[in-house]
Amino acid sequence: MKNKTRLHVPRPPARPGDKPDFSYVNLSPAGAVARPQPGTPAREMESLAVSLVRVLDDQHRAVGPWDPQLDAETLRQGLRWMVLTRIFDDRMLNAQRQGRISFYMKSTGEEAVAAAAGMALDPQDMLFPSYRVQALFLLRGVGMVDMMCQLLSNTRDMCKGRQLPVMYHSAEKRLFSISGNLATQVPQAVGWAMASAIKGESAIAATWTGEGSSAEADVHYAMVFASSYRAPAIINIVNNQWAISTFQGIAGGTGPSFAARGLGYGLPGIRVDGNDFLAVYAVTKWAAERARQGLGATVIELVTYRAAAHSTSDDPSRYRPKNEEEAWPLGDPVERLRQHLIRRKEWDEDRHQALVKECEEHVYASWSEACSYGTINEAPRSDPLTMFDDVFREMPEHLRRQRDQLARERG
């Protein structure tokens, strides 16, 4: 009898009602992974794609060759961005549950992915974010009120009501518009990086996408161009274990790693502890240095965990164990950095509570101001005539007539 072929469908190790199981996550001891020079050929760094760069050990000490040797003030600033982001997220979730905004996506548990990387990059570098990296916008100086107004789609909405909530942008701060069409930002980032190189500029591009969307063709097209033209770019794949309700194995997580995808295109791939602020900072700095030296792009897999729901439209209790985040072996990025600073005698509980209070007051004051520009159920309302703005460089005659008619009808 001939053997029959079988279709393999990757399955998560635990479902609702089961005990959380993260035995599939390949860990390396903190400080154990070597740090090669940025100019090292990709073929000589293959081990970085399957090991895990970690700096903070279980006693919250910074160890090993990847320790970026950051001063205490920089670390305190990083802690502040992560705490502020978490409080902002919590307030916006509450606002959505109260019917004040229509939709939201939290970054709980992933704050270091954006905060550390954003701090490691230069202000002139162009960022092409996905959702769940709101710390990038905060630390780049995009006003929290402006971000809240975009969520409210009110009279001060930067997108004039034309984008889903959380799809922020800022040309001034060099932050490309977030798109709900997943992975489109990756080839856009590589293209921008190529243009920067053509013009002889020093700025590089960095982009973020999820492990699920890394299976999109756009990501692979981008890697081809990044490899062929040595584009000065950083391609971040945020592996938070779940693409909405789909386990990371469906997108290829049962293979060597997501970082290893870069190797097939001749790009270095580095797998890093995404909940370790120091490790994310160090690896981003390394990849940026490599890009600025004209050595091309780097693929970084940030191993983290999406502690909250995918969005306010999602119920994770239907596909994963309750309180699974408590069993995540890489811990909480905020708590780990806080404990590291305490160990260095550069932080204490009183200062931390003062920081939390300061951030809460800032978020609440910003929310009050943002609501003054209108909410879903409260005036003022946006002018309907703005729907004709910013669509065509020269407005077609038929739209001009429609706009004039609307203006007359509104008196």
C-alpha positions as CSV (number, residue, x, y, z in Angstrom):
1,M,0.0,0.0,0.0
2,K,1.4,3.4,-1.0
3,N,2.0,6.0,1.6
4,K,-0.5,8.9,1.6
5,T,0.6,12.5,1.8
6,R,-0.4,14.5,4.8
7,L,-1.0,18.2,5.3
8,H,0.8,19.6,8.3
9,V,-1.1,22.4,10.1
10,P,0.9,24.1,12.8
11,R,-1.0,24.2,16.1
12,P,-0.4,26.3,19.2
13,P,0.9,24.3,22.1
14,A,-2.0,25.5,24.3
15,R,-5.6,26.4,23.9
16,P,-8.2,27.9,26.2
17,G,-8.4,25.8,29.4
18,D,-4.9,24.4,28.9
19,K,-1.8,25.3,30.9
20,P,0.3,28.0,29.0
21,D,3.3,26.3,27.2
22,F,6.2,28.3,25.8
23,S,8.6,25.4,25.6
24,Y,8.8,26.1,21.8
25,V,10.5,29.4,22.4
26,N,14.3,29.0,21.8
27,L,16.1,31.0,24.5
28,S,19.8,31.8,25.0
29,P,21.4,32.7,28.3
30,A,21.8,36.5,28.8
31,G,25.2,37.7,27.6
32,A,26.0,34.4,25.8
33,V,25.6,35.5,22.2
34,A,28.7,37.0,20.5
35,R,28.6,40.5,19.0
36,P,30.3,40.5,15.6
37,Q,31.5,43.7,13.9
38,P,28.9,45.3,11.7
39,G,31.0,44.7,8.6
40,T,31.0,40.9,9.1
41,P,29.6,39.1,6.1
42,A,26.1,37.7,6.6
43,R,27.1,34.1,6.0
44,E,29.5,34.4,9.0
45,M,26.7,35.5,11.3
46,E,24.1,32.8,10.7
47,S,24.1,31.8,14.4
48,L,22.6,35.2,15.3
49,A,19.4,34.3,13.5
50,V,18.7,31.3,15.7
51,S,20.1,32.3,19.0
52,L,18.7,35.1,21.1
53,V,20.5,38.3,22.0
54,R,19.9,39.1,25.6
55,V,21.5,41.7,27.9
56,L,19.5,41.7,31.1
57,D,19.8,38.5,33.1
58,D,17.4,37.0,35.7
59,Q,19.0,39.3,38.4
60,H,18.4,42.3,36.2
61,R,22.1,42.9,35.6
62,A,23.4,44.0,32.2
63,V,25.8,41.3,31.0
64,G,27.7,40.3,27.8
65,P,29.1,41.9,24.7
66,W,25.8,43.4,23.6
67,D,25.5,45.7,26.7
68,P,25.1,49.2,25.1
69,Q,26.6,50.8,28.3
70,L,23.8,53.3,28.5
71,D,24.0,56.0,31.2
72,A,21.3,56.1,33.9
73,E,19.5,59.2,32.5
74,T,19.0,57.5,29.1
75,L,17.6,54.4,30.8
76,R,15.3,56.5,32.9
77,Q,14.1,58.3,29.8
78,G,13.4,54.9,28.2
79,L,11.5,53.8,31.2
80,R,9.4,57.0,31.0
81,W,8.5,56.4,27.4
82,M,7.3,52.9,28.1
83,V,5.3,53.8,31.2
84,L,3.7,56.8,29.4
85,T,2.8,54.5,26.4
86,R,1.2,51.9,28.7
87,I,-0.9,54.5,30.6
88,F,-1.9,56.1,27.2
89,D,-2.9,52.6,26.0
90,D,-5.0,51.9,29.1
91,R,-6.8,55.3,28.9
92,M,-7.6,54.8,25.2
93,L,-9.0,51.3,25.8
94,N,-11.3,52.7,28.5
95,A,-12.4,55.4,26.1
96,Q,-13.3,52.8,23.5
97,R,-15.2,50.8,26.0
98,Q,-17.1,54.0,27.0
99,G,-18.0,54.6,23.4
100,R,-15.9,57.7,23.1
101,I,-13.7,56.3,20.3
102,S,-14.5,53.5,17.8
103,F,-11.4,51.3,17.8
104,Y,-8.0,50.9,19.5
105,M,-5.0,48.6,19.5
106,K,-2.8,48.4,22.7
107,S,1.0,47.6,22.7
108,T,1.0,46.2,26.2
109,G,4.1,44.0,26.7
110,E,5.7,45.3,23.5
111,E,6.7,48.8,24.7
112,A,10.5,48.1,24.4
113,V,10.2,47.2,20.8
114,A,9.4,50.8,19.8
115,A,10.9,52.8,22.7
116,A,14.4,51.2,22.6
117,A,14.6,51.2,18.8
118,G,13.3,54.7,18.5
119,M,15.9,56.0,20.9
120,A,18.7,54.2,19.2
121,L,17.9,55.8,15.8
122,D,18.8,59.3,14.7
123,P,16.1,62.0,14.4
124,Q,16.7,62.3,10.6
125,D,16.0,58.6,10.1
126,M,12.7,57.8,8.4
127,L,10.4,55.4,10.2
128,F,7.8,53.3,8.6
129,P,5.7,51.9,11.5
130,S,3.0,49.3,11.8
131,Y,0.4,49.6,14.5
132,R,1.4,48.8,18.1
133,V,4.5,51.0,18.1
134,Q,2.9,54.2,19.4
135,A,6.0,54.9,21.5
136,L,7.8,55.9,18.3
137,F,5.3,58.8,17.8
138,L,5.5,59.9,21.5
139,L,9.3,60.0,21.6
140,R,9.6,61.6,18.2
141,G,7.5,64.5,19.6
142,V,4.1,63.9,18.0
143,G,1.7,65.5,20.5
144,M,-0.4,63.2,22.5
145,V,-3.4,65.5,21.9
146,D,-2.9,65.1,18.2
147,M,-2.8,61.3,18.5
148,M,-5.9,61.4,20.6
149,C,-7.7,63.6,18.1
150,Q,-6.9,61.1,15.3
151,L,-8.5,58.4,17.4
152,L,-11.5,60.7,17.9
153,S,-11.7,61.6,14.2
154,N,-12.6,65.1,15.3
155,T,-12.0,68.6,14.0
156,R,-8.3,68.4,14.8
157,D,-7.8,64.9,13.3
158,M,-4.5,64.8,11.4
159,C,-6.1,62.4,8.9
160,K,-9.3,64.5,8.5
161,G,-11.5,61.4,9.3
162,R,-10.1,59.4,6.4
163,Q,-8.1,56.8,8.3
164,L,-9.0,54.1,10.8
165,P,-8.0,55.1,14.4
166,V,-4.4,54.4,15.4
167,M,-3.2,55.1,11.8
168,Y,-1.1,58.1,12.8
169,H,1.5,60.0,10.7
170,S,3.9,62.9,10.9
171,A,5.9,64.1,7.9
172,E,7.6,66.7,10.1
173,K,8.8,64.0,12.5
174,R,9.7,61.6,9.7
175,L,7.0,59.1,10.5
176,F,5.3,57.5,7.5
177,S,1.6,56.9,7.7
178,I,0.5,53.7,9.3
179,S,-1.6,51.5,6.9
180,G,-4.2,48.9,7.7
181,N,-2.9,47.1,4.6
182,L,-0.3,45.0,6.3
183,A,3.3,44.9,5.2
184,T,3.0,47.6,2.5
185,Q,5.4,49.8,4.6
186,V,8.3,47.3,4.2
187,P,9.0,47.9,0.5
188,Q,8.2,51.5,1.0
189,A,10.9,51.7,3.6
190,V,13.4,49.9,1.4
191,G,12.5,52.2,-1.5
192,W,13.0,55.3,0.7
193,A,16.4,53.9,1.9
194,M,17.5,53.4,-1.7
195,A,16.6,57.0,-2.5
196,S,18.5,58.2,0.5
197,A,21.6,56.3,-0.8
198,I,21.2,57.6,-4.3
199,K,21.2,61.2,-2.9
200,G,24.2,60.5,-0.7
201,E,22.4,61.2,2.5
202,S,23.2,59.7,5.9
203,A,19.7,59.0,6.9
204,I,18.5,55.4,7.0
205,A,15.0,53.8,7.0
206,A,13.5,51.5,9.6
207,T,10.3,49.6,9.4
208,W,8.2,47.3,11.6
209,T,5.9,44.5,10.6
210,G,4.4,41.5,12.5
211,E,5.5,37.9,12.3
212,G,2.1,37.1,10.6
213,S,2.4,39.8,8.0
214,S,6.0,38.8,7.3
215,A,4.5,36.0,5.2
216,E,3.1,38.6,2.9
217,A,4.8,38.9,-0.5
218,D,5.6,42.6,0.1
219,V,8.2,41.6,2.7
220,H,10.0,39.3,0.4
221,Y,10.0,41.7,-2.5
222,A,11.5,44.2,-0.1
223,M,14.2,41.8,1.0
224,V,15.2,41.2,-2.6
225,F,15.6,44.9,-3.3
226,A,17.3,45.5,0.1
227,S,19.9,42.8,-0.7
228,S,20.5,43.6,-4.3
229,Y,21.0,47.3,-3.8
230,R,22.4,47.2,-0.2
231,A,19.6,49.6,0.9
232,P,20.4,51.3,4.2
233,A,17.4,49.9,6.0
234,I,16.3,48.0,9.1
235,I,13.5,45.5,8.7
236,N,12.0,44.7,12.1
237,I,9.8,41.6,12.4
238,V,7.9,41.8,15.7
239,N,7.2,38.2,16.7
240,N,4.5,38.6,19.4
241,Q,3.4,35.0,19.0
242,W,-0.1,35.8,17.6
243,A,-1.3,37.3,14.3
244,I,-4.8,38.2,15.6
245,S,-6.0,34.7,16.6
246,T,-3.5,32.8,14.4
247,F,-0.5,31.3,16.1
248,Q,2.9,32.3,14.8
249,G,3.6,28.8,13.5
250,I,1.1,29.4,10.6
251,A,3.4,32.2,9.3
252,G,6.5,30.0,9.4
253,G,7.4,30.1,13.1
254,T,8.1,26.4,13.2
255,G,11.1,27.0,10.9
256,P,14.5,28.1,12.2
257,S,13.3,31.6,12.9
258,F,11.8,34.7,11.3
259,A,15.2,36.4,11.4
260,A,16.6,33.5,9.3
261,R,14.4,34.6,6.4
262,G,17.0,37.4,5.8
263,L,19.7,34.8,5.3
264,G,18.1,33.5,2.2
265,Y,18.5,36.9,0.6
266,G,22.0,37.5,1.8
267,L,20.9,39.8,4.7
268,P,22.0,39.4,8.3
269,G,19.3,38.1,10.5
270,I,19.4,38.8,14.3
271,R,17.0,37.4,16.8
272,V,16.7,39.6,19.9
273,D,14.8,39.5,23.2
274,G,12.1,42.1,22.4
275,N,11.3,42.6,26.1
276,D,14.8,43.6,27.0
277,F,15.2,47.4,26.5
278,L,19.0,47.2,26.4
279,A,19.2,44.3,24.0
280,V,16.7,46.0,21.5
281,Y,18.7,49.3,21.8
282,A,22.0,47.5,21.2
283,V,20.9,45.5,18.2
284,T,19.1,48.5,16.6
285,K,22.3,50.6,17.0
286,W,24.4,47.8,15.5
287,A,22.1,47.5,12.5
288,A,22.0,51.3,12.0
289,E,25.8,51.5,12.1
290,R,26.0,48.8,9.5
291,A,23.5,50.6,7.2
292,R,25.3,53.9,7.6
293,Q,28.6,52.3,6.5
294,G,27.0,51.3,3.2
295,L,26.9,47.6,4.1
296,G,23.1,47.2,3.6
297,A,20.0,46.1,5.5
298,T,19.5,43.9,8.5
299,V,16.5,41.8,9.4
300,I,15.7,41.9,13.2
301,E,13.3,39.5,14.8
302,L,12.0,40.9,18.1
303,V,10.8,38.0,20.2
304,T,8.0,39.4,22.4
305,Y,4.4,38.7,23.5
306,R,1.2,40.5,22.8
307,A,-0.2,40.7,26.4
308,A,-3.4,42.4,25.4
309,A,-6.0,41.6,22.8
310,H,-5.1,42.2,19.1
311,S,-7.6,45.1,19.1
312,T,-10.8,46.2,20.8
313,S,-12.6,43.9,18.3
314,D,-10.7,40.8,19.5
315,D,-11.3,38.4,22.4
316,P,-8.1,36.4,23.1
317,S,-9.8,34.1,25.6
318,R,-11.3,32.3,22.7
319,Y,-8.0,31.1,21.3
320,R,-5.3,31.1,24.0
321,P,-5.1,30.2,27.8
322,K,-6.3,32.8,30.3
323,N,-3.5,34.9,31.8
324,E,-1.0,33.3,29.4
325,E,1.1,36.5,29.5
326,E,2.0,35.8,33.1
327,A,3.8,32.6,31.9
328,W,5.8,34.4,29.1
329,P,9.4,33.5,29.9
330,L,10.8,36.9,28.9
331,G,8.8,38.9,31.4
332,D,7.5,42.5,31.3
333,P,9.7,45.0,29.5
334,V,8.7,47.8,31.9
335,E,9.3,45.8,35.0
336,R,12.7,44.5,33.8
337,L,14.1,48.0,33.1
338,R,12.7,49.3,36.3
339,Q,14.4,46.5,38.3
340,H,17.6,47.1,36.4
341,L,17.7,50.8,37.4
342,I,16.8,49.9,41.0
343,R,19.7,47.4,41.0
344,R,22.0,50.2,39.8
345,K,20.7,52.4,42.6
346,E,19.4,54.8,40.0
347,W,15.7,54.3,40.8
348,D,13.4,53.5,43.6
349,E,9.7,52.9,44.3
350,D,8.9,56.5,45.3
351,R,10.4,57.8,42.1
352,H,8.5,55.2,40.1
353,Q,5.2,56.1,41.6
354,A,6.0,59.8,41.0
355,L,6.6,58.9,37.3
356,V,3.4,57.0,37.1
357,K,1.5,59.9,38.6
358,E,3.1,62.4,36.2
359,C,2.3,60.3,33.2
360,E,-1.3,59.8,34.3
361,E,-1.8,63.5,34.8
362,H,-0.3,64.2,31.3
363,V,-2.6,61.6,29.7
364,Y,-5.7,62.8,31.4
365,A,-5.0,66.5,30.6
366,S,-4.3,65.6,27.0
367,W,-7.6,63.6,26.8
368,S,-9.6,66.6,28.2
369,E,-8.0,68.9,25.6
370,A,-8.5,66.4,22.8
371,C,-12.2,66.0,23.6
372,S,-12.7,69.8,23.4
373,Y,-12.2,69.4,19.6
374,G,-15.1,66.9,19.4
375,T,-15.9,63.3,20.0
376,I,-18.1,60.7,18.3
377,N,-21.2,61.9,20.2
378,E,-20.2,65.5,21.0
379,A,-19.7,68.7,19.0
380,P,-17.8,70.4,17.4
381,R,-18.2,68.5,14.1
382,S,-15.8,68.4,11.2
383,D,-16.7,70.5,8.2
384,P,-18.0,68.1,5.5
385,L,-16.4,70.3,2.8
386,T,-13.0,69.0,3.9
387,M,-13.8,65.7,2.1
388,F,-12.8,67.5,-1.1
389,D,-9.4,68.6,0.2
390,D,-6.1,66.9,-0.5
391,V,-7.5,64.4,-3.1
392,F,-6.5,66.0,-6.4
393,R,-3.8,68.5,-7.0
394,E,-6.2,70.2,-9.4
395,M,-9.8,69.5,-8.5
396,P,-11.9,68.0,-11.5
397,E,-14.8,70.1,-12.5
398,H,-17.5,67.6,-11.5
399,L,-16.1,67.6,-7.9
400,R,-15.9,71.3,-7.9
401,R,-19.6,71.4,-8.7
402,Q,-20.4,69.0,-6.0
403,R,-18.4,70.9,-3.4
404,D,-20.1,74.2,-4.4
405,Q,-23.6,72.5,-4.2
406,L,-22.8,71.2,-0.8
407,A,-21.6,74.6,0.3
408,R,-24.9,76.2,-0.9
409,E,-27.1,73.6,0.8
410,R,-25.3,74.1,4.1
411,G,-26.0,77.9,3.8
